[in-house]
Structures are given as structure tokens and as C-alpha cells.
């Protein structure tokens, strides 16, 4: 069976403010009710596919488990990269992990932040490539181009090697407009989807030949990997020596055993807000809307209100992107939406927390968001998953008031333990050892009011934590 390898990193800047460093775009529901990660996992599930292997970062590990659980998928393993090293080392780490169980294992390396409109057709393309991969080829997937795109890398197809499979003639870097038009006019050329189907042993051998330094550093990092709460943590000391490189540059552009399968269905890497507009349902005037939106005399625009308490009104807009969140808003000409990354850089220079921090702060037990933050007090909404528990902790600089608004809370304050239901509350004095738990089968929501002279998240002394945080 084919093991999907879900590459789940990224810094999340091109779709700011919906996507940020603390919550990249693969975790957002951009084109439907599911997140891009959930859609990717379900795309490669069912007959012919094994449970997925996920490669992600430390800060995303519980978001990954929560979202996969939410769509009914249990990963075979989750590899934790100590630091992102691009797709080359991530792919090799996955291959080494699977080769430890079966050197001939077939793995399908796939990003988790792309949109594919017809999953069944893409699975059929993977089935075409399987014969070539079993024969020792590294199979990549090309997208039938629909425009002269300058933002994608391109591929040139060569002679047929297997039914539905062609030899890869060459990679073509992102072209300028003139070159893109030439490529688009030639049916041999297509976009690079960044998806790879290959045997574990074949990929390891390719790294040994074309990127031996990456293999020499990654292998000991995987050999020293340790289990932690069900996650496989790659050894951080050895990982520091791993060179950073993409799988394309490190291996694929040099290997001679690369084959290509053409995919003619809808695909997008959602590389900017213009791509989101192109992939979204539109009205007769070309407007794509999400949330509480009112559009008057607007054309070819993307309007998104990302919170139930926001009303976004567009009047006379043409070719505009307008995305409104509780803590940040972007308004841009559609043709300039690729400059979002530059805007985020400027926000970082100003040390604006919105540059990297998502309004909802996800934790292994659920999430919280700050509703009000002022001098000496803060109000939060806290959502705790069924059966989850926060750490047993205390604070040096603040006291807290908890008011349950949904579900049931089991509250510990020093030696006292009590169950609180809706509209009941508890007071946690400064310095008290306390914990909140959700003993029920539905989410528990409470409002927390903090008061004190310091309200930072680092004012926590943990005594017990089922998630082994310090």
C-alpha cells in the first residue's frame, strides 16, 4: 500500500492574515468546511493507501492530531522536525523511517496546503504512476497548465516510459512572462505539483548519490529519534548539522530515473489571495464572498469576513482583495496580492504581534483567544476538548476568575475539587495551585478574567502536565 507522507510545515505569510507563522494556511478552512490538511489526508485515504505519515514542527504537533482526529484519520506516525530544513530533509526523514519497516515501501510525498478540485482523478494519476515507482522510478506529477503562470516551476515531458507515464526531460525554474507564454503554448510543458511517488529505498539511494551530505546528517538524526507522547522526535543535536535544501534542488533535478504523470484536473497551490479568488465560487459579477459580506456594485473581488462578529461591506470595488479578521485587515488590489509577504515583513519590523500570532492560540487541550487586554486585566475565552485537562499550575503575578458558559468543568483549587456547570464560577487566588479539566463528552467553554500586575503566558509554574510541557 502507498503511504501518504503529509508535509506539514510552512511559515504562512502569503495568505496573511488568515495564515500566520503560528497557524499556517494548511490548518485553515479556506475553500470549504475542512482545513487544507484534512482535505489532503482524506484525498489519499481508503483503498490502496496506508495510514499517513506526517512530518511537522513541534509547535504544530497537537494541531495536526486534533485536525486529523476531527476527520477520522489516525496517522501511522508523526515525525517532529526540531527545525524546518525544507522539503529535502523532511522527505528523506520520512523515507528513512519507512525503510526501517520495509525498504520497498511506497511513499507519496505531498504538500498539505494545496487545493485539488477532483481528488478521484488525482488518485487515478497516482495509480498510473505506481507501476513506474515500483520499477524504481521517482515519479512526479505535472499539472496541465491553464495559463502562462510565472509563479510556478514548470516541467518538460519527454518520451513515454510506461502507460500514462513519460520521462522527465527537464525542470524549468519560475519563468518571466515572455518565457511563461512560450511554455504555455507548448503542450510538452506543465506546472510542477510538488508531489512525489517513490520507493523508500530508491529515494534514499538518490540522496546517497546526489546529496550525500544531507543523508550523512539525516540518518543519525533519525537513528537517535525518540518517542514522546506518541510523536517521533527527530534528534535535535544531529538535526542541526542537516543542510537545508528542497527535494527538487537536492535530488530530482540531478537524478536520471525521474518520470512524469500528467494531471489534467483542477489544482492550485493557493500561493496568494488571487489564487484563492480563482478557486472560490463566484457570483455573476465575479465576486467570491465568505462570511458576513455585503457587496454593492463590486466586480471580480474577494471579500472574506473571518469572524461571526464582523460585517464586511464592499462598495464599488473592482479587482480587490479584502479580508477582515478580529485583529487584522488586509485590503489590496488583486494584482498586488503577491506583495503580502513584504507587508508581513514590515509588520515584523514594527514588532506587531499580528505578523506571526494567530488570534486563537492552540494548545494540546484545545484553544483560547483574548477578548480584551488592558492594563492589569485580561479576558479570555477558553475552549477545552472533551476529556482534556490543563496542567496543574500556579501564577506568581495574577489571580483568575472562571465562569463556565458551556459544558462541565472539573476545577481544582489547592485541596478543593468541584464540578461546575453552566453559569457557575470559581475564583483562583494569586499563588493557588489549580487546574481545569473537561470530564464530559462535549466541549467545555469558559470565560477567564485575569487580574494582576503581569499577565504574560510565561507566568506559569507547572507541577503536573499530561502533555509533558515544561
C-alpha positions in Angstrom: 0.0 0.0 0.0 1.1 3.6 -0.6 1.9 5.6 2.5 1.0 9.3 2.1 3.7 11.5 3.6 1.9 14.7 4.6 4.5 17.6 4.7 3.0 20.0 7.2 5.3 22.9 7.9 5.4 26.4 6.4 5.6 29.9 7.7 2.2 31.1 6.4 2.8 34.6 5.0 1.3 34.8 1.6 -2.3 34.4 2.8 -1.9 36.7 5.8 -3.9 37.5 8.0 -5.7 34.2 7.7 -2.4 32.3 7.6 0.4 33.2 10.0 3.5 31.6 11.4 1.7 30.3 14.4 -1.1 28.9 12.3 -0.2 28.4 8.6 -2.7 28.0 5.8 -2.8 24.2 5.8 -4.8 24.4 9.1 -7.4 26.8 7.8 -10.7 26.0 6.0 -10.0 28.2 3.0 -12.2 26.6 0.4 -14.8 24.7 2.4 -15.6 23.2 5.8 -12.4 21.2 6.1 -8.9 22.6 6.5 -6.4 22.0 3.7 -4.6 19.4 5.9 -7.8 17.5 6.4 -8.6 17.6 2.7 -5.1 16.4 1.9 -5.3 13.5 4.4 -8.7 12.4 3.1 -7.6 12.8 -0.6 -5.1 9.9 0.0 -7.1 7.6 2.2 -9.1 4.5 1.5 -8.3 1.5 -0.8 -4.6 1.4 -1.8 -3.4 3.8 0.9 -2.0 3.1 4.3 -2.4 5.4 7.3 -0.5 8.6 6.6 2.9 9.6 8.0 3.1 13.3 9.0 6.2 15.5 9.1 5.7 18.7 11.0 7.2 21.0 13.6 7.0 21.0 17.4 4.6 23.9 17.6 2.0 22.2 15.2 2.0 18.7 16.6 -1.2 18.9 18.6 -3.0 20.9 15.9 -2.2 18.1 13.5 -3.5 15.4 15.8 -6.6 17.4 16.6 -7.5 18.1 12.9 -6.8 14.5 11.8 -8.9 13.2 14.6 -11.6 15.6 13.5 -11.8 14.0 10.1 -11.5 10.4 11.3 -7.9 9.7 10.3 -5.3 8.2 12.6 -1.7 8.8 11.4 0.7 5.9 11.4 3.3 8.3 12.9 4.1 12.0 13.3 7.7 13.0 12.9 8.7 16.2 14.7 11.4 18.3 13.0 13.4 20.2 15.5 13.7 23.0 12.9 12.4 23.3 9.3 15.1 22.3 6.8 12.9 22.5 3.6 11.4 19.5 1.7 14.6 17.6 1.1 15.5 16.6 4.6 11.8 16.2 5.5 11.3 13.7 2.6 14.5 11.8 3.5 13.5 11.6 7.1 10.2 10.0 6.1 11.9 7.6 3.7 14.4 6.5 6.4 11.5 6.0 8.9 9.5 3.9 6.5 12.6 2.0 5.2 13.2 0.8 8.8 9.9 -1.1 8.5 10.1 -2.0 4.8 12.8 -0.7 2.4 10.4 -1.3 -0.5 7.7 0.8 1.0 6.0 3.2 -1.5 5.6 6.7 -0.2 3.7 9.6 -1.7 5.2 12.9 -0.6 2.7 15.6 -0.8 2.3 19.2 0.5 -0.8 19.8 2.7 -1.5 23.4 1.6 -2.7 22.7 -2.0 -6.2 22.5 -3.4 -7.3 19.7 -5.7 -10.8 20.0 -7.0 -11.1 16.4 -8.2 -9.4 14.0 -5.7 -10.6 10.9 -7.5 -8.9 12.0 -10.8 -5.7 12.7 -8.9 -5.8 9.3 -7.2 -6.1 7.8 -10.7 -3.0 9.7 -11.7 -1.2 8.2 -8.7 -2.3 4.8 -9.7 -0.8 5.4 -13.2 2.5 6.3 -11.6 2.6 3.3 -9.3 3.9 0.9 -11.9 6.8 3.2 -12.7 7.6 3.7 -9.0 7.6 0.0 -8.3 10.1 -0.3 -11.2 12.5 2.1 -9.5 11.4 5.4 -11.0 11.0 8.6 -9.0 7.5 9.7 -10.2 6.5 13.3 -10.1 3.2 14.9 -11.1 2.7 17.7 -13.6 -0.4 19.9 -13.8 -1.9 20.7 -17.1 -1.3 24.4 -17.3 -4.3 26.7 -17.7 -2.4 30.0 -18.1 1.1 31.4 -18.6 1.9 31.3 -14.9 5.1 32.9 -13.7 4.7 31.9 -10.1 5.2 28.1 -10.6 8.1 26.0 -11.6 7.5 24.1 -14.9 8.2 20.6 -16.2 9.0 19.4 -19.7 7.8 15.9 -20.6 9.9 13.5 -22.7 9.3 10.1 -24.2 6.7 7.7 -22.9 8.1 5.1 -20.4 5.0 3.3 -19.0 1.3 3.7 -19.9 0.3 7.2 -18.9 3.9 7.9 -17.8 6.6 9.9 -19.5 10.3 10.5 -18.9 11.0 13.9 -17.3 13.1 15.9 -19.8 13.9 18.8 -17.5 12.8 21.1 -14.7 12.2 24.8 -15.6 12.6 27.5 -12.9 9.8 30.1 -12.5 9.9 31.9 -15.8 9.3 35.5 -16.7 6.1 36.5 -18.6 7.6 36.0 -22.1 9.0 32.6 -21.3 5.8 31.5 -19.5 3.8 32.3 -22.6 6.1 30.2 -24.7 5.9 27.3 -22.2 2.1 27.6 -22.1 1.9 27.3 -25.9 3.9 24.0 -25.9 1.8 21.0 -24.7 5.0 19.3 -23.5 5.2 21.7 -20.6 3.2 21.7 -17.4 3.3 23.0 -13.8 5.2 21.2 -11.1 2.8 20.0 -8.4 5.5 19.2 -5.9 4.1 15.6 -5.3 6.5 12.6 -5.5 5.8 8.9 -5.6 8.8 6.7 -4.9 10.1 3.6 -3.0 11.8 4.4 0.2 15.0 2.6 -0.9 15.1 4.4 -4.2 14.8 7.8 -2.6 17.5 7.1 -0.1 19.8 5.9 -2.9 19.1 9.1 -4.8 20.2 11.1 -1.8 23.3 9.0 -1.4 24.2 9.8 -5.0 23.2 13.4 -5.4 23.0 14.8 -1.8 25.3 12.7 0.4 25.8 15.5 2.9 22.0 15.5 3.6 21.9 11.8 4.0 25.0 11.7 6.2 23.5 14.2 8.7 19.8 13.0 8.5 20.5 9.3 9.1 22.0 9.7 12.6 19.2 12.2 13.5 16.6 9.5 12.7 18.6 6.7 14.4 18.6 8.9 17.6 14.9 9.8 17.3 12.8 9.3 20.4 9.1 8.6 21.1 7.3 11.4 23.1 3.6 11.1 23.8 3.1 9.2 20.6 5.2 11.6 18.5 8.6 10.6 17.0 11.0 13.4 17.8 14.0 13.6 15.5 17.2 14.2 17.4 17.8 17.9 17.6 21.6 17.8 18.1 22.2 15.7 15.0 19.5 17.7 13.1 21.5 20.9 13.5 24.0 19.5 11.0 21.4 18.8 8.3 21.8 21.1 5.3 18.7 22.9 4.2 17.5 22.2 0.6 14.4 21.4 -1.4 14.0 17.8 -2.7 13.9 19.3 -6.2 17.3 21.0 -6.0 18.9 18.3 -3.8 17.9 15.3 -5.8 15.2 15.4 -8.5 17.0 17.9 -10.9 20.0 15.6 -10.9 18.5 12.1 -11.0 18.1 10.3 -14.3 15.3 8.0 -13.1 12.6 10.6 -12.9 9.3 10.0 -14.6 6.3 12.3 -15.0 2.5 11.8 -14.8 0.2 14.5 -16.3 -2.8 15.6 -14.2 -5.5 17.4 -16.1 -7.8 18.2 -13.2 -8.1 21.4 -11.2 -5.2 22.2 -8.9 -3.8 25.2 -7.1 -1.0 25.8 -4.6 -3.1 28.7 -3.1 0.0 30.7 -3.3 -1.8 34.0 -2.7 -5.2 35.7 -2.4 -5.6 35.8 -6.1 -5.3 32.0 -6.3 -8.0 31.8 -3.5 -10.3 34.0 -5.5 -9.7 31.9 -8.7 -10.6 28.7 -6.8 -13.6 30.1 -4.9 -17.2 30.0 -6.1 -18.1 33.4 -7.7 -21.3 35.3 -8.4 -22.3 36.6 -11.8 -20.1 39.7 -11.3 -17.0 37.6 -10.4 -17.1 38.2 -6.7 -16.1 35.5 -4.2 -17.5 36.0 -0.7 -17.1 34.3 2.7 -18.8 35.1 6.0 -21.0 38.1 6.7 -20.3 40.0 3.5 -22.4 42.6 1.6 -21.2 43.6 -1.9 -22.7 46.6 -3.7 -21.6 47.3 -7.3 -18.4 45.1 -6.9 -16.6 43.2 -9.6 -14.0 40.4 -9.6 -13.2 40.8 -5.9 -12.6 38.6 -3.0 -14.4 39.6 0.2 -13.9 37.5 3.4 -15.2 38.2 6.9 -13.3 35.7 9.1 -15.3 36.2 12.3 -19.0 35.9 13.0 -19.0 39.4 14.7 -17.6 41.2 11.6 -19.8 42.7 8.9 -17.7 43.4 5.8 -19.2 45.8 3.3 -17.7 46.4 -0.2 -19.0 49.3 -2.3 -17.8 49.9 -5.9 -14.8 47.5 -5.6 -13.1 46.2 -8.7 -10.3 43.6 -8.6 -9.9 44.0 -4.8 -8.9 41.6 -2.0 -10.5 42.5 1.3 -10.0 40.0 4.3 -11.1 41.1 7.7 -10.3 39.3 11.0 -10.9 40.4 14.6 -7.3 41.6 14.9 -6.2 42.4 11.4 -7.5 43.5 8.0 -5.9 43.5 4.5 -7.2 45.4 1.5 -5.2 45.1 -1.7 -5.5 45.3 -5.5 -5.8 41.7 -6.8 -2.7 42.2 -9.0 -0.6 43.3 -5.9 -1.7 40.5 -3.6 1.6 38.7 -4.0 3.2 41.6 -2.0 1.5 40.4 1.2 4.8 38.7 2.2 6.5 42.1 2.1 3.8 43.7 4.2 4.3 40.9 6.8 8.0 41.7 6.9 7.2 45.3 7.7 4.8 44.3 10.5 7.5 42.1 12.0 9.9 45.1 11.9 7.4 47.0 13.9 7.0 44.0 16.3 3.3 43.8 15.6 2.1 40.6 17.1 -0.4 40.2 14.3 2.5 39.5 12.0 3.1 36.0 13.3 0.5 35.3 16.1 -3.0 34.0 15.2 -5.9 35.3 17.3 -6.7 31.8 18.6 -3.8 30.2 20.5 -4.0 26.5 20.0 -2.9 24.2 22.8 -2.9 20.3 23.2 -6.1 20.6 25.3 -8.0 23.0 23.0 -7.6 26.7 22.3 -8.1 30.2 23.8 -8.5 33.7 22.4 -8.1 37.0 24.1 -11.3 39.1 24.1 -10.0 42.1 26.0 -6.5 43.0 27.0 -5.9 46.2 29.1 -3.8 47.5 31.9 -3.9 45.0 34.8 -6.7 42.8 33.4 -7.3 40.4 30.5 -10.5 38.5 29.4 -10.1 35.2 27.5 -12.5 32.6 26.0 -11.1 29.1 26.7 -12.3 26.0 24.8 -11.3 22.6 26.3 -11.8 19.4 24.3 -13.8 16.5 25.8 -11.6 14.5 28.2 -8.7 17.1 28.1 -7.0 18.8 31.0 -4.8 21.8 31.5 -1.7 21.4 33.6 -1.7 21.7 37.4 -0.2 25.1 37.8 0.1 28.4 39.7 0.8 32.0 39.0 3.1 34.5 40.7 1.6 37.7 39.4 -2.1 37.2 38.7 -5.4 35.8 40.1 -8.2 34.4 37.9 -12.0 34.2 37.8 -13.5 31.3 35.8 -17.1 31.4 34.5 -18.4 28.3 32.7 -20.6 29.1 29.7 -20.9 25.7 28.1 -20.3 22.1 29.3 -19.0 21.0 32.6 -15.7 21.9 34.2 -13.8 19.9 36.9 -11.9 22.6 38.8 -9.1 22.1 41.3 -8.0 24.9 43.6 -5.4 23.8 46.1 -7.1 20.9 48.0 -10.6 21.6 46.8 -12.1 19.9 43.7 -15.5 20.8 42.4 -17.7 20.3 39.3 -19.0 23.5 37.7 -21.8 23.6 35.2 -23.1 26.5 33.0 -23.3 29.9 34.8 -21.3 28.7 37.8 -17.9 30.2 38.6 -14.7 29.8 40.6 -12.1 32.2 41.9 -8.3 31.2 41.8 -6.3 33.4 44.2 -2.8 34.5 43.3 -0.4 31.6 44.1 -3.1 28.9 44.3 -2.3 25.6 42.7 -5.1 24.9 40.3 -6.3 23.0 37.2 -9.3 22.9 34.9 -10.5 19.7 33.2 -13.3 18.7 30.9 -14.7 15.4 32.2 -17.6 15.5 29.8 -18.2 14.3 26.2 -18.8 17.8 24.7 -16.5 20.8 24.6 -16.3 22.9 27.7 -16.1 26.7 27.3 -15.4 29.2 30.0 -14.6 32.9 30.3 -11.4 33.7 32.2 -10.8 37.1 33.7 -7.2 37.6 34.8 -6.2 40.5 37.1 -2.7 41.4 38.2 0.4 43.4 37.5 1.8 40.9 34.9 -0.4 38.9 32.5 2.2 37.1 30.3 1.8 33.5 29.3 5.2 32.8 30.9 3.8 33.4 34.4 3.1 29.7 34.9 4.7 27.2 37.3 3.7 23.7 36.2 3.5 20.8 38.7 1.8 18.2 36.6 1.1 18.1 32.8 -0.2 15.1 30.8 1.4 16.7 27.7 4.9 16.8 29.3 5.4 20.5 28.8 7.8 22.4 31.0 
